[in-house]
Amino acid sequence: MMSRLSKHPALWMLVTALAIGSISAAYVSGTYSDTRSTIAQEPVAGNQLQPPAPVRIEPVALSRRLVEYHMTVQLEPERKTLQGAQAVTWENPGSKPVSELYFHMYPNAFQSKRTTFNKESGGKLRGDEMTKDSFGRIDITSIRMEDGLDLSSTLQFVQPDDGNKQDQTLVMVRLPKPVNPGERTTLKLNFTVQLPSVYARMGYKDDFVMAGQWFPKLAVYEPKGTRGRAEEGWNLHQYHGNSEFYSDFGIYNVRIQVPSKYTVAATGFPTRPATDDGTKKTYSFYADDVHDFAWAASPKFVYYEEPFSTPNIPGMKIKLYLDPSHKDLKDRYIYAAKRALTKYSEWYGSYPYSTLSIVVPPEGANGAGGMEYPTLITSWDASVDRSGYGLERVIVHEIGHQYWYGMVASNEFEEAWLDEGFTSYAEDLVMENEFGEKPNLPLESSYMTSPAPLKQNAWAYPTHGNYADNVYTRAKLVLKGIEDQIGPKTMQRVMRTYFERWSFRHPSTADFQKTLEDVTKSSWSGFFDQFVYGGMMADYTVDKVLSKRTKVDGQSVYENSVVIRKLGASYKNVPVQFHFTDGSTVDRTWEGHDAQVLFTLTSNAPLEWVAIDPQHTLILENKRMNNFYQTQVDEQWKVRWNIGLVKLIETLVDGVAW
């Protein structure tokens, strides 16, 4: 694979000069501790890297920091390429020796139309479609041990999910000797990335670059017991049309070289001011207790920053990298970020990082928009309608990911709902509390026409729409359903306890269920079996209505029998209202667990209609058309008039926006 660079001797010399081998060996081979290691500060003179000038940063570690990346990358905007060098150190967290490492090679999802990502997605994501320029790839041009031993011949692409030999998004490298439990090993890599025209998270649009998932990234080795795992081993998956990401926490020390006119936004914080030699600018960034590193670059960014603190956030900077067409919207972006950070830190826990960067992609780069990375998020692109609260909503949502994706760090391959659903739930709370945007839950429930289990691999959902309906919307509704039963204050305790217990630890669905049961001191197995592990929704129908006129003590009365039947999952406390022609009503509540229930009522006036859940409180019911039964009086019997559609329309247009 080195032949791609060997055709360009000058380029090869540059990459060699950038190689991480020049980084302090003492740093990259250091052992894990509760203090941060020395950061390599490398002033640039021409094309030569100089010895580092150490800087010490020593707060307490929040995570185990199993990985440590030292990377230098150069953007070549004319060729749309990245030239990178990496030294990566991995610690074995298990109890057995490990003889191979696995790297995610995410840019290879764009190699051809035959990759697993493109086959499953049809070459599109969220409405953005690939073009003739949307092909890209990543090549490891050299890989060696710290002592220089070449490992290139041991590289092998693997396809554990579907066996698609055209997919090269996961690669294995065999080690010359096993890494024992608790020991560390360091590899040095050089790599080249051909950026695609952006339609799915990473790539370019004109002179804008979004570098997300851009480097060879180690997979996660899970010890026994992690997320319920029976035996320790690698968690290995290809890049799928629906899936996002999963990786270990660690340290990132990254230098980014771009043309002098470019501005760079990145994960973490700058360790020194950018240096500029007149043709290229070099940025140095550092981040720890994060599980990824992303950056964006453009010569057109309009940059703002504001300091920010709350009682739960001691101090940080909000950094805004605007497309010029959105510079007049600065205050809206900043305000949305402040409100989101304030509420999330109040409800769940402190935001522990010193920066949050917000990138606004240019018009036409929406494929890069609406994404989360540690301490960096992207909004929708600059073409999005400025009316309403769409701008604020995407910022609130992506900042929510800093908690559930960023710090709790669930496995998005296998349990995406623990991120997307939790973030969507939290987003709604902020939008309602801070912007008066109340969700229309009955409408959203009605969208759940193909409910599916929430705990399953992301690519098991048949379409991207079905994936989104379930892991975003239905998952949020499940959390709202829990809140409906235990109350908002207890639900906030559940969410905060879950965050405090599982931050930086990669929890599972079972871990959330146990937290819920610990806080509420009750079993939720029935609820989870139906709505989480199963793909059920509630569905109750007015099945039969019998009404006859009779005499009691000489007075004419009506004896009414109404059968309510359960067609779907059980939901606690089902309200039923009976309305009579004289305007009177009777309200009853059914526990909702049995297959059906018979209500008998005696009335002076004829029964006019029966409604299940007339106030639409059953959050997880998705078929409301059979909730309503209107009668017409005949001397001997009633005929049913199902005006469920009318009632549904009344519900959906009841002045509630979402």
C-alpha positions as CSV (number, residue, x, y, z in Angstrom):
1,M,0.0,0.0,0.0
2,M,3.0,2.3,0.2
3,S,3.0,2.6,-3.6
4,R,0.4,5.3,-3.5
5,L,2.8,7.6,-1.7
6,S,6.0,6.3,-3.4
7,K,4.8,7.9,-6.6
8,H,5.2,11.3,-5.0
9,P,8.8,11.5,-3.5
10,A,8.3,15.1,-2.1
11,L,5.1,14.1,-0.5
12,W,6.7,11.1,1.1
13,M,9.5,13.2,2.5
14,L,6.9,15.6,4.0
15,V,4.9,12.8,5.6
16,T,8.1,11.2,6.9
17,A,9.0,14.6,8.5
18,L,5.6,14.7,10.1
19,A,5.9,11.2,11.5
20,I,5.0,10.8,15.1
21,G,8.3,9.1,15.7
22,S,9.6,12.6,16.6
23,I,7.2,12.9,19.5
24,S,8.7,12.3,22.9
25,A,9.1,8.5,23.4
26,A,8.8,9.1,27.1
27,Y,5.3,10.5,26.6
28,V,3.9,7.8,24.3
29,S,5.3,4.9,26.3
30,G,4.2,6.3,29.7
31,T,1.9,4.3,31.9
32,Y,-1.7,5.2,32.9
33,S,-2.1,7.4,35.9
34,D,-4.5,9.8,37.4
35,T,-2.6,12.8,36.0
36,R,-2.2,13.8,32.4
37,S,1.1,13.2,30.7
38,T,3.4,15.9,29.2
39,I,2.0,17.4,26.0
40,A,4.5,17.5,23.1
41,Q,4.9,21.1,22.0
42,E,6.6,21.0,18.7
43,P,7.6,24.4,17.1
44,V,7.9,24.1,13.3
45,A,10.9,25.5,11.4
46,G,10.3,25.0,7.7
47,N,9.3,21.4,7.2
48,Q,11.3,20.1,10.2
49,L,9.8,19.2,13.5
50,Q,11.8,20.3,16.5
51,P,12.2,18.7,20.0
52,P,9.1,19.3,22.2
53,A,8.8,22.0,24.8
54,P,6.9,20.3,27.6
55,V,3.7,21.6,29.2
56,R,2.2,20.1,32.3
57,I,-1.6,19.7,32.8
58,E,-2.6,17.7,35.8
59,P,-6.3,17.4,36.7
60,V,-7.8,14.1,37.9
61,A,-8.7,11.6,35.1
62,L,-12.4,11.1,34.6
63,S,-12.0,7.9,32.5
64,R,-9.6,5.0,32.4
65,R,-7.9,6.4,29.3
66,L,-7.2,3.1,27.6
67,V,-6.0,4.8,24.3
68,E,-3.6,7.6,23.6
69,Y,-3.3,9.2,20.2
70,H,-0.6,11.5,19.0
71,M,-1.3,12.7,15.5
72,T,-0.2,15.2,12.9
73,V,-2.3,15.8,9.8
74,Q,-1.9,18.1,6.8
75,L,-4.8,19.2,4.7
76,E,-4.1,19.6,0.9
77,P,-7.2,21.4,-0.2
78,E,-6.5,21.3,-3.9
79,R,-6.3,17.5,-3.9
80,K,-8.9,17.1,-1.2
81,T,-6.6,14.9,0.8
82,L,-5.2,14.5,4.3
83,Q,-1.7,13.2,5.0
84,G,-1.5,11.9,8.5
85,A,0.9,10.3,11.0
86,Q,-0.2,8.6,14.2
87,A,1.4,7.1,17.2
88,V,-1.3,5.2,19.2
89,T,-0.9,3.5,22.5
90,W,-3.4,0.9,23.7
91,E,-3.8,-0.7,27.1
92,N,-5.2,-4.2,27.5
93,P,-8.2,-3.8,30.0
94,G,-9.0,-7.5,30.0
95,S,-7.7,-10.6,31.8
96,K,-6.2,-12.4,28.8
97,P,-3.3,-11.7,26.5
98,V,-4.3,-10.0,23.2
99,S,-2.4,-10.8,20.0
100,E,-4.1,-8.5,17.5
101,L,-5.5,-5.0,17.3
102,Y,-8.5,-3.8,15.2
103,F,-8.8,-0.4,13.6
104,H,-12.0,1.2,12.2
105,M,-11.3,2.7,8.7
106,Y,-14.4,4.7,8.4
107,P,-13.5,6.7,5.2
108,N,-13.5,3.4,3.3
109,A,-17.3,3.4,3.5
110,F,-17.0,5.8,0.5
111,Q,-14.7,3.7,-1.6
112,S,-17.4,2.4,-4.0
113,K,-21.1,1.8,-4.3
114,R,-20.4,-1.8,-3.1
115,T,-19.4,-1.0,0.4
116,T,-21.7,-2.0,3.2
117,F,-22.5,1.6,4.0
118,N,-23.5,2.5,0.5
119,K,-25.3,-0.7,-0.2
120,E,-27.4,-0.4,2.9
121,S,-28.0,3.4,2.6
122,G,-28.4,3.6,-1.2
123,G,-25.7,6.2,-1.2
124,K,-27.6,8.8,0.9
125,L,-28.1,9.9,4.5
126,R,-30.9,12.0,5.8
127,G,-31.9,13.2,2.3
128,D,-28.3,14.1,1.2
129,E,-27.2,11.9,-1.7
130,M,-23.7,11.0,-3.0
131,T,-22.5,12.5,-6.3
132,K,-19.8,11.5,-8.7
133,D,-17.3,13.3,-6.4
134,S,-18.5,11.5,-3.2
135,F,-16.0,8.7,-3.4
136,G,-13.2,8.6,-0.7
137,R,-10.9,6.3,1.1
138,I,-8.2,5.9,3.7
139,D,-5.0,4.0,3.2
140,I,-2.5,3.0,5.8
141,T,0.8,3.6,4.0
142,S,3.0,2.3,6.9
143,I,2.4,0.6,10.2
144,R,5.2,-0.4,12.6
145,M,5.9,-1.2,16.2
146,E,7.6,1.4,18.4
147,D,11.0,-0.3,17.8
148,G,10.5,0.0,14.0
149,L,9.3,-3.5,13.2
150,D,7.1,-3.4,10.1
151,L,3.6,-4.8,10.5
152,S,2.3,-4.0,7.0
153,S,2.2,-7.6,5.9
154,T,-0.1,-8.6,8.8
155,L,-2.9,-6.2,7.9
156,Q,-6.1,-7.9,7.0
157,F,-9.5,-6.4,6.3
158,V,-12.4,-8.2,8.0
159,Q,-16.1,-8.2,7.6
160,P,-17.6,-9.7,10.7
161,D,-21.2,-8.5,10.1
162,D,-22.0,-9.4,6.5
163,G,-18.9,-11.0,4.9
164,N,-18.9,-8.2,2.2
165,K,-15.4,-8.5,0.8
166,Q,-15.9,-5.1,-0.9
167,D,-16.1,-3.5,2.5
168,Q,-12.8,-2.3,4.1
169,T,-14.0,-0.3,7.1
170,L,-12.4,-2.7,9.7
171,V,-8.8,-3.9,9.6
172,M,-6.9,-6.3,11.8
173,V,-3.2,-6.1,12.5
174,R,-1.3,-9.0,14.2
175,L,1.2,-8.1,16.8
176,P,4.6,-9.8,17.1
177,K,3.9,-10.7,20.7
178,P,0.7,-10.6,22.8
179,V,-0.2,-7.6,25.0
180,N,-0.7,-9.0,28.5
181,P,-3.5,-7.7,30.8
182,G,-2.7,-4.3,32.1
183,E,0.2,-3.8,29.7
184,R,0.4,-1.3,26.8
185,T,1.6,-1.3,23.3
186,T,2.4,1.5,20.8
187,L,2.0,1.4,17.1
188,K,3.1,4.1,14.6
189,L,1.2,4.6,11.4
190,N,1.2,6.9,8.3
191,F,-2.0,7.2,6.4
192,T,-3.6,9.1,3.5
193,V,-7.3,10.1,3.3
194,Q,-9.0,11.0,0.1
195,L,-12.0,13.1,1.2
196,P,-15.4,12.6,-0.4
197,S,-17.7,15.4,-1.4
198,V,-19.7,15.4,1.8
199,Y,-23.1,13.7,2.0
200,A,-22.6,11.5,5.1
201,R,-20.9,13.3,7.9
202,M,-17.3,13.7,6.6
203,G,-15.9,15.3,3.5
204,Y,-15.7,18.6,1.7
205,K,-17.8,21.2,0.1
206,D,-15.8,23.7,-2.0
207,D,-13.1,24.9,0.5
208,F,-14.9,23.7,3.6
209,V,-13.7,20.5,5.2
210,M,-15.4,18.3,7.9
211,A,-12.9,15.8,9.2
212,G,-15.1,13.4,11.2
213,Q,-14.0,9.7,11.7
214,W,-10.9,10.6,9.6
215,F,-8.1,8.5,11.1
216,P,-7.5,4.8,11.8
217,K,-9.3,4.4,15.1
218,L,-9.0,1.5,17.5
219,A,-12.0,-0.7,18.2
220,V,-13.1,-1.4,21.7
221,Y,-11.9,-4.4,23.6
222,E,-14.6,-5.2,26.2
223,P,-13.7,-7.0,29.5
224,K,-16.0,-9.7,30.7
225,G,-19.2,-8.2,32.2
226,T,-19.0,-5.0,30.1
227,R,-22.5,-4.4,28.8
228,G,-23.5,-7.9,30.0
229,R,-20.7,-9.6,28.0
230,A,-20.2,-13.2,28.9
231,E,-16.6,-13.4,27.7
232,E,-14.1,-10.7,27.0
233,G,-13.2,-9.7,23.5
234,W,-13.2,-7.1,20.7
235,N,-16.5,-5.4,19.8
236,L,-16.2,-5.5,16.0
237,H,-18.5,-4.0,13.5
238,Q,-18.3,-2.5,10.0
239,Y,-19.6,0.9,9.1
240,H,-23.2,0.5,8.3
241,G,-25.8,2.7,6.7
242,N,-27.6,3.2,10.0
243,S,-24.9,2.8,12.5
244,E,-22.8,5.5,14.2
245,F,-19.8,4.8,16.5
246,Y,-18.3,3.3,19.6
247,S,-14.8,3.7,20.9
248,D,-12.7,3.9,24.1
249,F,-11.9,7.0,26.1
250,G,-8.4,8.4,26.0
251,I,-6.0,11.2,25.3
252,Y,-5.7,13.0,22.0
253,N,-2.7,15.3,21.1
254,V,-3.2,16.5,17.5
255,R,-1.4,19.0,15.2
256,I,-3.3,20.2,12.2
257,Q,-1.6,21.9,9.3
258,V,-3.7,23.9,6.8
259,P,-3.1,26.7,4.4
260,S,-2.5,30.1,6.1
261,K,-5.9,31.5,5.2
262,Y,-7.8,28.6,6.9
263,T,-9.3,28.6,10.4
264,V,-9.7,25.3,12.3
265,A,-12.3,24.2,14.8
266,A,-11.5,21.0,16.7
267,T,-12.2,18.8,19.6
268,G,-10.4,19.9,22.8
269,F,-8.5,23.1,23.4
270,P,-5.5,24.7,21.7
271,T,-2.2,24.1,23.6
272,R,-0.6,27.2,22.1
273,P,-1.5,29.9,19.5
274,A,-1.4,28.7,15.9
275,T,1.9,29.3,14.1
276,D,2.0,30.6,10.5
277,D,5.0,30.4,8.2
278,G,3.4,32.4,5.5
279,T,2.0,29.5,3.5
280,K,0.7,27.1,6.1
281,K,-0.7,27.4,9.6
282,T,-0.2,24.8,12.3
283,Y,-2.8,24.3,15.1
284,S,-2.1,22.2,18.2
285,F,-5.0,20.7,20.1
286,Y,-5.3,18.5,23.2
287,A,-8.2,16.6,24.6
288,D,-8.5,13.9,27.3
289,D,-11.4,11.8,28.6
290,V,-12.9,11.8,25.1
291,H,-13.4,8.9,22.7
292,D,-13.0,10.7,19.4
293,F,-11.3,13.7,17.8
294,A,-12.9,15.7,14.9
295,W,-12.1,19.0,13.2
296,A,-13.4,21.3,10.6
297,A,-11.6,23.9,8.5
298,S,-12.5,26.7,6.2
299,P,-11.0,30.0,5.0
300,K,-14.4,31.6,5.4
301,F,-15.3,30.9,9.0
302,V,-16.5,33.9,11.0
303,Y,-15.2,33.2,14.5
304,Y,-16.7,34.3,17.9
305,E,-16.1,33.1,21.4
306,E,-17.8,33.8,24.7
307,P,-16.8,32.7,28.2
308,F,-19.5,30.9,30.1
309,S,-20.1,29.6,33.6
310,T,-23.0,28.5,35.7
311,P,-23.3,27.1,39.2
312,N,-22.7,23.6,37.7
313,I,-20.1,24.7,35.1
314,P,-17.1,26.4,36.7
315,G,-15.9,28.0,33.5
316,M,-15.6,27.3,29.8
317,K,-15.5,28.9,26.3
318,I,-18.3,28.6,23.7
319,K,-16.6,28.9,20.3
320,L,-18.7,29.6,17.2
321,Y,-17.4,29.0,13.7
322,L,-20.0,30.6,11.5
323,D,-20.6,30.6,7.8
324,P,-20.6,34.3,6.7
325,S,-24.2,34.2,5.7
326,H,-25.2,33.3,9.3
327,K,-23.0,35.9,11.1
328,D,-26.1,37.9,12.0
329,L,-27.4,34.8,13.8
330,K,-24.5,34.7,16.3
331,D,-26.7,35.6,19.3
332,R,-29.2,32.9,18.5
333,Y,-26.5,30.2,18.4
334,I,-24.8,31.4,21.5
335,Y,-28.1,31.7,23.4
336,A,-29.2,28.2,22.5
337,A,-25.9,26.8,23.6
338,K,-26.0,28.6,26.9
339,R,-29.5,27.5,27.7
340,A,-28.8,23.9,26.7
341,L,-25.6,23.7,28.8
342,T,-27.3,25.4,31.7
343,K,-30.2,22.9,31.8
344,Y,-28.3,19.8,31.1
345,S,-25.7,20.6,33.8
346,E,-28.5,21.4,36.2
347,W,-30.4,18.2,35.5
348,Y,-27.7,15.6,34.9
349,G,-24.3,16.8,35.9
350,S,-21.5,19.2,35.1
351,Y,-20.0,19.6,31.6
352,P,-16.4,18.9,32.5
353,Y,-14.6,20.3,29.4
354,S,-13.1,23.7,28.9
355,T,-14.6,24.3,25.4
356,L,-17.6,23.7,23.2
357,S,-17.2,24.4,19.5
358,I,-20.1,25.0,17.2
359,V,-19.5,24.7,13.4
360,V,-22.0,26.0,10.9
361,P,-21.4,24.3,7.5
362,P,-21.8,26.3,4.3
363,E,-24.9,26.0,2.1
364,G,-24.8,22.6,0.3
365,A,-22.8,20.9,3.1
366,N,-25.8,19.7,5.1
367,G,-24.3,16.2,4.9
368,A,-21.8,17.5,7.5
369,G,-24.5,19.1,9.6
370,G,-26.4,18.0,12.7
371,M,-23.6,15.9,14.0
372,E,-21.9,15.4,17.4
373,Y,-18.3,14.9,18.3
374,P,-16.6,15.3,21.7
375,T,-16.7,19.0,22.5
376,L,-17.6,19.9,18.9
377,I,-21.0,19.9,17.2
378,T,-22.3,21.0,13.8
379,S,-25.5,22.8,13.1
380,W,-27.6,22.5,9.9
381,D,-26.0,24.1,7.0
382,A,-26.4,27.8,6.2
383,S,-29.2,27.2,3.7
384,V,-31.7,26.2,6.4
385,D,-34.7,28.4,6.9
386,R,-34.1,30.8,9.7
387,S,-37.7,31.1,10.9
388,G,-39.0,29.1,13.8
389,Y,-36.8,27.3,16.3
390,G,-35.1,24.9,13.9
391,L,-31.7,26.6,14.4
392,E,-32.0,26.4,18.2
393,R,-33.4,22.8,18.2
394,V,-30.4,21.3,16.4
395,I,-28.0,23.1,18.8
396,V,-29.9,21.9,21.8
397,H,-30.0,18.3,20.4
398,E,-26.3,18.1,19.5
399,I,-25.2,19.5,22.9
400,G,-27.4,16.9,24.5
401,H,-25.2,14.3,22.8
402,Q,-22.3,15.7,24.7
403,Y,-23.9,13.9,27.7
404,W,-25.3,10.7,26.3
405,Y,-22.9,10.1,23.4
406,G,-20.0,12.0,24.7
407,M,-19.7,11.1,28.4
408,V,-22.0,8.1,28.9
409,A,-20.7,6.8,25.6
410,S,-23.1,3.9,24.8
411,N,-22.4,1.5,22.0
412,E,-24.1,3.1,19.0
413,F,-23.6,0.0,16.9
414,E,-25.7,-2.2,19.1
415,E,-27.8,0.1,21.4
416,A,-28.3,3.4,19.5
417,W,-31.4,4.2,21.5
418,L,-29.3,4.9,24.6
419,D,-27.9,7.9,22.8
420,E,-30.4,9.1,20.3
421,G,-33.5,8.4,22.3
422,F,-32.0,9.9,25.5
423,T,-30.8,13.0,23.6
424,S,-34.2,13.4,21.9
425,Y,-35.9,13.2,25.3
426,A,-33.6,15.8,26.9
427,E,-33.9,18.0,23.8
428,D,-37.6,18.2,24.2
429,L,-37.3,19.2,27.8
430,V,-35.0,22.1,27.0
431,M,-37.1,23.2,24.0
432,E,-40.3,23.3,26.2
433,N,-38.6,24.8,29.2
434,E,-36.6,27.5,27.5
435,F,-38.4,28.2,24.2
436,G,-42.0,27.2,24.8
437,E,-41.9,24.5,22.2
438,K,-44.1,21.7,23.5
439,P,-43.9,18.4,21.6
440,N,-47.1,16.9,20.1
441,L,-46.7,13.4,21.6
442,P,-49.9,12.0,20.2
443,L,-48.8,13.0,16.7
444,E,-45.4,11.5,17.2
445,S,-46.9,8.3,18.5
446,S,-49.1,8.0,15.4
447,Y,-45.9,7.9,13.3
448,M,-44.9,4.6,14.9
449,T,-46.4,2.4,12.2
450,S,-43.6,-0.1,12.3
451,P,-42.4,-0.3,15.9
452,A,-39.4,-2.5,16.5
453,P,-37.2,-3.5,19.5
454,L,-34.9,-0.8,20.7
455,K,-32.1,-3.0,21.8
456,Q,-30.8,-4.4,18.5
457,N,-28.0,-3.7,16.0
458,A,-28.6,-0.5,14.1
459,W,-28.4,-2.2,10.7
460,A,-31.1,-4.7,11.8
461,Y,-33.7,-2.0,11.1
462,P,-34.9,-2.5,7.5
463,T,-34.7,1.1,6.4
464,H,-33.1,4.3,7.7
465,G,-36.6,5.7,8.3
466,N,-37.5,2.8,10.5
467,Y,-34.2,3.1,12.4
468,A,-34.9,6.8,13.0
469,D,-38.5,6.3,14.0
470,N,-37.5,3.8,16.6
471,V,-34.2,4.9,18.1
472,Y,-35.0,8.6,18.1
473,T,-38.8,9.0,18.4
474,R,-40.1,5.8,19.9
475,A,-37.2,5.6,22.3
476,K,-38.0,9.1,23.4
477,L,-41.6,8.2,23.8
478,V,-40.6,5.2,25.9
479,L,-38.7,7.5,28.3
480,K,-41.7,9.9,28.3
481,G,-43.9,6.9,29.1
482,I,-41.7,6.1,32.1
483,E,-41.9,9.7,33.2
484,D,-45.7,9.6,32.9
485,Q,-45.8,6.8,35.4
486,I,-43.3,8.0,38.0
487,G,-43.5,11.8,37.6
488,P,-41.1,14.4,36.3
489,K,-39.1,14.8,39.6
490,T,-38.5,11.1,40.0
491,M,-37.6,10.8,36.3
492,Q,-35.0,13.5,36.7
493,R,-33.5,11.6,39.6
494,V,-33.4,8.5,37.4
495,M,-31.7,10.3,34.6
496,R,-29.2,12.0,36.9
497,T,-28.4,8.8,38.8
498,Y,-27.8,7.0,35.5
499,F,-25.5,9.7,34.2
500,E,-23.6,9.8,37.5
501,R,-23.2,6.0,37.7
502,W,-22.3,5.4,34.1
503,S,-20.4,8.4,32.8
504,F,-17.2,7.3,31.0
505,R,-18.1,3.6,31.5
506,H,-20.1,2.4,28.4
507,P,-23.4,1.2,29.9
508,S,-26.0,-1.1,28.4
509,T,-29.8,-1.1,28.3
510,A,-29.8,-3.5,31.3
511,D,-27.7,-0.9,33.3
512,F,-30.3,1.7,32.6
513,Q,-33.1,-0.6,33.6
514,K,-31.4,-1.4,36.9
515,T,-30.9,2.3,37.6
516,L,-34.6,2.9,37.0
517,E,-35.5,0.0,39.3
518,D,-33.1,1.1,42.0
519,V,-34.5,4.7,42.1
520,T,-38.1,3.7,41.9
521,K,-37.7,0.5,44.0
522,S,-40.0,-1.4,41.7
523,S,-39.7,-3.9,38.8
524,W,-39.8,-2.6,35.3
525,S,-39.3,-6.0,33.6
526,G,-42.8,-6.1,32.1
527,F,-42.5,-2.6,30.7
528,F,-39.0,-3.3,29.2
529,D,-40.0,-6.6,27.7
530,Q,-42.8,-4.9,25.8
531,F,-41.5,-1.5,24.8
532,V,-37.6,-1.9,24.8
533,Y,-36.7,-5.5,24.2
534,G,-40.0,-6.0,22.3
535,G,-41.3,-3.7,19.5
536,M,-44.7,-3.1,21.0
537,M,-47.0,-0.1,21.3
538,A,-50.2,0.2,23.3
539,D,-53.5,-0.2,21.5
540,Y,-56.9,-0.1,23.1
541,T,-60.2,-0.3,21.3
542,V,-63.9,0.2,22.2
543,D,-64.9,-3.2,21.1
544,K,-68.6,-3.5,21.8
545,V,-71.4,-1.3,23.1
546,L,-74.8,-2.7,24.1
547,S,-77.5,-0.4,25.4
548,K,-81.1,-1.1,26.1
549,R,-84.0,0.8,27.7
550,T,-85.7,-0.8,30.6
551,K,-87.7,0.2,33.7
552,V,-86.4,0.3,37.2
553,D,-88.8,1.2,40.0
554,G,-91.2,2.4,37.3
555,Q,-88.7,4.7,35.8
556,S,-87.3,4.4,32.3
557,V,-83.5,4.0,32.3
558,Y,-80.8,2.7,30.1
559,E,-78.5,-0.2,30.9
560,N,-75.2,0.1,29.1
561,S,-72.5,-2.6,28.6
562,V,-69.2,-1.5,27.1
563,V,-66.3,-3.8,26.3
564,I,-62.8,-2.3,26.1
565,R,-60.2,-4.6,24.5
566,K,-56.4,-4.6,24.6
567,L,-54.8,-5.1,21.2
568,G,-51.2,-4.2,21.9
569,A,-48.9,-3.8,24.9
570,S,-50.2,-3.1,28.4
571,Y,-50.1,0.5,29.7
572,K,-50.9,1.5,33.3
573,N,-54.2,3.2,34.1
574,V,-56.3,3.6,30.9
575,P,-58.8,6.4,31.3
576,V,-62.3,5.8,29.7
577,Q,-65.0,8.4,29.4
578,F,-68.7,7.8,28.8
579,H,-70.8,10.7,27.5
580,F,-74.6,10.7,27.5
581,T,-77.1,12.7,25.5
582,D,-78.1,14.9,28.4
583,G,-74.5,16.2,28.6
584,S,-73.5,14.2,31.6
585,T,-70.3,12.2,31.7
586,V,-68.8,9.3,33.7
587,D,-65.1,8.7,34.0
588,R,-63.6,5.4,34.8
589,T,-60.0,4.1,34.9
590,W,-59.0,0.6,33.8
591,E,-55.7,-1.0,35.0
592,G,-55.1,-2.0,31.3
593,H,-53.3,-5.3,31.9
594,D,-56.1,-7.9,31.1
595,A,-57.2,-8.8,27.6
596,Q,-60.4,-6.9,28.0
597,V,-62.8,-5.3,30.5
598,L,-66.5,-5.0,30.7
599,F,-68.0,-1.7,32.0
600,T,-71.7,-1.7,33.0
601,L,-73.5,1.6,33.7
602,T,-77.1,2.6,34.3
603,S,-78.1,6.0,33.1
604,N,-81.2,8.2,32.7
605,A,-80.2,9.4,29.2
606,P,-78.9,7.3,26.2
607,L,-75.2,6.7,25.9
608,E,-74.0,9.0,23.1
609,W,-70.3,8.1,22.9
610,V,-67.4,6.3,24.5
611,A,-63.8,7.6,24.4
612,I,-60.6,5.9,25.6
613,D,-58.0,8.4,26.8
614,P,-59.9,11.5,25.7
615,Q,-57.0,13.8,27.0
616,H,-54.4,11.7,25.1
617,T,-52.3,10.8,28.1
618,L,-51.4,7.3,26.9
619,I,-48.1,8.4,25.4
620,L,-47.2,5.0,23.9
621,E,-50.5,4.4,22.1
622,N,-50.1,4.7,18.3
623,K,-53.5,3.7,16.9
624,R,-56.1,6.2,18.2
625,M,-58.7,5.7,15.5
626,N,-60.3,2.9,17.4
627,N,-60.4,4.9,20.7
628,F,-63.7,6.5,20.0
629,Y,-67.2,5.0,19.5
630,Q,-70.3,7.1,18.8
631,T,-73.7,5.5,18.9
632,Q,-77.0,6.2,17.2
633,V,-80.1,5.3,19.1
634,D,-82.5,2.6,17.8
635,E,-85.3,1.3,20.0
636,Q,-83.7,-2.2,20.2
637,W,-80.0,-1.7,19.4
638,K,-77.2,0.7,18.7
639,V,-75.1,0.9,15.6
640,R,-71.6,1.9,15.8
641,W,-70.3,5.1,14.0
642,N,-66.5,5.1,14.1
643,I,-65.4,8.7,13.9
644,G,-61.9,7.9,15.0
645,L,-60.4,9.8,12.1
646,V,-62.3,12.9,13.1
647,K,-61.1,12.6,16.7
648,L,-57.5,12.0,15.5
649,I,-57.5,15.1,13.3
650,E,-58.8,17.1,16.3
651,T,-56.0,15.8,18.4
652,L,-53.3,16.5,15.8
653,V,-54.3,20.1,15.1
654,D,-55.1,21.0,18.6
655,G,-52.7,24.0,18.5
656,V,-49.7,22.0,19.6
657,A,-46.5,22.4,17.6
658,W,-43.5,20.1,17.8
